Amino acid sequence: MRLIAPLMTAVSVYLILGHFAGYAPSISLTMPTRPDRSRRFHQWLLQAGSDLTPLRFWCGSAGLGLGALALFTVLTSAWWMAVMPALGVAYLPYWYYSRRRGERLGQIREAWPDALRDALASILTGSTLTSALCDLADRGPVPLQPAFARFRLMSRMMGVVPALELVKEELSDPNSDRVIEVLALAYEHGGGLVAEVLHDLISENTEDLRLGDEIRADGTEQRIESWAVVLVPWIMLAFLSQSSEQYRAFYHSGAGLVVVLAAGIWSLLGVVLLGYISRSAPEPRVLAGAGVR
């Protein structure tokens, strides 16, 4: 109590002097809000070309994992030997949609140089930028055709720039965000410089694609080897426990349970470490708008 009174007096004097001096501290009782992970994961699913909600996705993954747990428990006659394979099966939907998302975004990125060349050729023959973009729905690269299918109608109803915003949100790709923002600026302020702007965009996108291919090629072999190191021992364990009575007897004992649990912990740590080492931070969508309702 002897310390509390001087402390409260010192704090009060500090606040009063700060108020009169114009440097009063601002005290906020609100907790910092975290980013909406559900919204970000929903955008992740949209980028993968899926219409699933995050809840349905996680429920489906959990259902696959529980089914695999039951199946491997029947095969190995020990639930602790079935945990790691079940976790692997539960991870399969995330792996599938990650691969699908990467392929889809890669196809969109690779399609932009050809799409811009088509638009540039149309402009050089006398077409407007709006007409050139409308033609992408029919004559453009296949990955971009669905996004531009409604552009002609939307540009007449809402205007070219809002229609481009709709295309941007449908593609949900950082590279597409940059391209569409430049196209919107070219439409509003380009005038006679539209052809030059498109030519620069083609050069930049081509260089970005070449650089991205080199980065992915350097890391592919290491990722395959890493996952093989994690998965092969568990596959061999399931095979040996089925084919050898001695292995089955050992892994049904208490010592076998300890070995499996220790190996599972180390495998999980290895997966986390591999993910941390091999992760590549996704490019944020800094140019993503609030969206058009």
C-alpha positions in Angstrom: 0.0 0.0 0.0 2.9 2.3 0.7 4.1 1.9 -2.9 0.7 2.2 -4.5 0.0 5.7 -3.2 3.2 7.3 -4.5 2.8 5.5 -7.8 -0.8 6.7 -8.4 0.4 10.2 -7.4 3.2 10.1 -10.0 0.8 8.9 -12.7 -1.7 11.6 -11.9 0.9 14.3 -12.0 2.2 12.9 -15.3 -1.2 13.0 -16.9 -2.0 16.5 -15.6 1.3 17.9 -16.9 0.9 16.1 -20.2 -2.6 17.5 -20.6 -1.5 21.1 -20.0 1.6 20.7 -22.2 -0.4 19.2 -25.1 1.2 15.8 -25.0 -1.4 13.8 -23.1 -1.1 10.1 -23.9 -4.0 8.5 -25.7 -5.2 5.3 -23.9 -7.2 2.8 -26.0 -9.0 -0.1 -24.3 -9.9 -1.8 -27.6 -8.0 -5.0 -28.5 -6.2 -5.1 -31.9 -8.3 -6.9 -34.4 -6.9 -9.9 -36.3 -7.3 -10.2 -40.0 -10.4 -12.1 -41.1 -8.9 -15.5 -41.7 -12.2 -17.0 -42.9 -12.5 -14.3 -45.6 -8.9 -14.8 -46.7 -9.3 -18.6 -46.9 -12.6 -18.1 -48.8 -10.6 -16.0 -51.3 -8.0 -18.8 -51.4 -10.8 -21.3 -52.4 -12.0 -18.9 -55.1 -8.5 -18.6 -56.5 -8.5 -22.4 -56.7 -11.7 -22.3 -58.7 -13.9 -23.8 -55.9 -17.3 -22.6 -54.8 -16.9 -24.4 -51.4 -17.2 -22.4 -48.2 -14.4 -22.7 -45.6 -16.7 -24.6 -43.2 -17.7 -27.2 -45.9 -14.0 -27.6 -46.8 -12.8 -28.2 -43.3 -15.7 -30.5 -42.5 -15.0 -32.5 -45.7 -11.3 -32.8 -44.8 -12.2 -33.9 -41.2 -14.6 -36.5 -42.6 -11.9 -38.0 -44.9 -9.4 -38.0 -42.0 -11.9 -39.9 -39.7 -12.7 -42.4 -42.5 -9.0 -43.0 -43.1 -8.4 -43.4 -39.3 -11.1 -46.1 -39.1 -9.8 -47.9 -42.2 -6.1 -47.9 -41.1 -7.2 -49.0 -37.6 -8.9 -52.0 -39.1 -5.8 -52.8 -41.3 -3.2 -52.4 -38.6 -5.3 -53.3 -35.5 -3.8 -50.4 -33.6 -5.2 -46.9 -33.7 -1.9 -45.2 -32.9 -0.4 -46.6 -36.1 -3.3 -45.1 -38.1 -3.0 -41.5 -36.8 -0.3 -40.3 -39.1 -1.8 -41.9 -42.3 -5.2 -40.4 -41.4 -3.6 -37.0 -41.0 -2.0 -37.4 -44.4 -5.4 -38.3 -45.9 -7.1 -35.3 -44.2 -4.4 -33.1 -45.7 -5.1 -34.3 -49.3 -8.0 -31.8 -50.0 -5.7 -28.9 -49.0 -2.9 -30.3 -51.1 -5.3 -30.8 -54.1 -6.7 -27.3 -53.9 -3.3 -25.8 -53.4 -2.1 -27.5 -56.5 -5.2 -26.5 -58.4 -4.9 -22.9 -57.2 -1.3 -22.8 -58.3 -2.1 -24.2 -61.7 -5.1 -21.8 -62.2 -3.2 -18.7 -61.2 -0.2 -19.8 -63.2 -2.4 -20.3 -66.3 -3.9 -16.8 -65.7 -0.4 -15.2 -65.4 0.8 -17.0 -68.5 -2.3 -15.9 -70.5 -1.8 -12.2 -69.9 1.0 -11.6 -72.4 -1.0 -13.2 -75.2 -4.1 -11.3 -74.1 -2.3 -8.0 -74.2 -0.8 -8.8 -77.6 -4.3 -9.5 -78.9 -5.5 -6.2 -77.4 -2.5 -4.3 -78.8 -3.1 -5.8 -82.3 -6.8 -4.7 -82.2 -5.8 -1.2 -81.1 -3.2 -0.9 -83.9 -5.9 -1.8 -86.4 -8.1 1.1 -85.2 -10.2 -0.5 -82.4 -10.7 1.2 -79.0 -9.4 -0.3 -75.8 -12.9 -1.2 -74.7 -13.6 -3.1 -77.9 -10.2 -4.9 -77.7 -11.0 -6.0 -74.1 -14.5 -7.2 -75.1 -13.0 -9.3 -77.8 -11.0 -11.2 -75.2 -14.1 -13.1 -74.2 -14.2 -14.7 -77.7 -10.7 -14.6 -79.1 -8.5 -14.2 -76.0 -6.7 -16.9 -74.1 -8.9 -19.6 -72.7 -8.0 -19.0 -69.0 -9.2 -15.3 -69.3 -12.3 -15.9 -71.4 -14.7 -16.7 -68.4 -13.6 -13.5 -66.6 -14.2 -11.3 -69.7 -17.4 -13.1 -70.7 -19.6 -10.5 -69.0 -17.3 -7.5 -69.6 -19.2 -6.3 -72.7 -22.5 -6.1 -70.9 -21.1 -4.8 -67.6 -19.2 -2.1 -69.4 -22.4 -0.8 -71.0 -24.4 -1.0 -67.8 -21.8 0.2 -65.2 -18.9 1.7 -67.2 -15.6 0.3 -68.2 -13.7 0.9 -65.0 -16.3 -0.8 -62.7 -16.5 -3.7 -65.2 -12.7 -4.0 -65.0 -13.1 -4.1 -61.2 -15.5 -7.1 -61.5 -13.0 -8.9 -63.7 -10.3 -8.2 -61.2 -12.3 -9.6 -58.3 -13.2 -12.7 -60.3 -9.6 -13.4 -61.2 -8.3 -12.7 -57.7 -4.7 -12.7 -58.8 -2.0 -10.1 -57.8 -0.6 -10.0 -61.3 -4.0 -9.5 -62.8 -4.7 -6.7 -60.3 -1.6 -4.8 -61.6 -2.5 -5.3 -65.2 -6.2 -4.3 -64.8 -5.2 -1.2 -62.8 -2.9 -0.1 -65.6 -5.7 -0.9 -68.2 -8.1 1.2 -66.2 -5.6 4.1 -66.1 -4.9 3.7 -69.8 -8.6 3.9 -70.5 -9.1 7.0 -68.3 -5.9 9.0 -69.2 -4.1 7.1 -71.9 -5.3 8.6 -75.0 -2.7 8.1 -77.7 -0.3 6.3 -75.3 -2.5 3.2 -74.9 -0.4 1.2 -77.4 2.8 2.2 -75.6 1.3 1.2 -72.3 0.3 -2.2 -73.5 3.7 -2.8 -75.1 5.4 -2.0 -71.7 2.9 -4.3 -69.9 3.7 -7.2 -72.3 7.4 -6.8 -71.6 7.0 -6.7 -67.8 4.7 -9.7 -67.7 7.0 -11.8 -69.9 9.9 -11.0 -67.7 7.9 -11.8 -64.5 6.9 -15.2 -66.0 10.5 -16.1 -66.8 11.6 -15.2 -63.3 8.8 -17.2 -61.7 9.6 -20.3 -63.8 13.2 -20.2 -62.6 12.2 -19.9 -59.0 9.7 -22.8 -59.2 12.1 -25.1 -61.0 14.8 -24.6 -58.4 12.5 -25.7 -55.5 10.6 -28.6 -57.1 13.1 -31.3 -56.6 13.8 -30.3 -52.9 10.1 -30.4 -52.1 9.6 -33.9 -53.6 12.6 -35.3 -51.7 11.4 -33.7 -48.5 7.9 -35.2 -48.6 9.3 -38.6 -49.6 11.5 -38.6 -46.5 8.4 -37.9 -44.4 5.9 -40.3 -46.0 8.0 -43.4 -47.0 8.7 -44.6 -43.4 5.0 -44.6 -42.5 4.1 -46.5 -45.7 6.8 -49.1 -44.9 5.5 -49.3 -41.3 2.0 -50.1 -42.5 3.3 -52.7 -44.9 5.5 -54.4 -42.4 2.9 -54.5 -39.7 0.6 -56.3 -42.2 3.2 -58.7 -43.6 5.2 -59.7 -40.5 3.8 -61.1 -37.3 6.9 -60.0 -35.3 6.5 -56.4 -36.4 2.8 -56.5 -35.6 3.4 -57.9 -32.2 6.0 -55.3 -31.3 3.9 -52.3 -32.4 0.9 -53.7 -30.5 3.0 -53.5 -27.3 3.6 -50.6 -25.0 7.1 -50.1 -26.4 5.8 -50.0 -29.9 3.2 -47.3 -28.9 6.1 -45.2 -27.5 8.1 -45.6 -30.7 5.1 -44.7 -32.9 4.3 -41.6 -30.8 7.9 -40.4 -30.8 8.1 -40.9 -34.5 4.8 -39.1 -35.1 6.0 -36.1 -33.1 9.2 -36.0 -35.0 7.4 -36.3 -38.3 5.1 -33.4 -37.4 8.0 -31.3 -36.4 9.7 -32.2 -39.7 6.6 -31.2 -41.7 6.4 -27.9 -39.8 10.1 -27.3 -40.4 9.9 -28.2 -44.1 6.9 -25.9 -44.5 8.8 -23.1 -42.8 12.0 -23.6 -44.8 10.4 -24.1 -48.2 7.6 -21.6 -47.8 7.3 -18.8 -50.3 5.3 -15.8 -49.1 2.3 -15.3 -51.5 2.2 -11.9 -53.2 -0.4 -9.8 -51.4 -3.2 -8.3 -53.4 -2.3 -4.7 -52.5 -4.4 -3.4 -55.5 -7.5 -5.4 -54.6 -10.4 -3.1 -54.3 -13.3 -3.3 -51.9 -15.3 -5.1 -54.6 -18.3 -4.0 -56.5 -21.6 -5.1 -54.9 
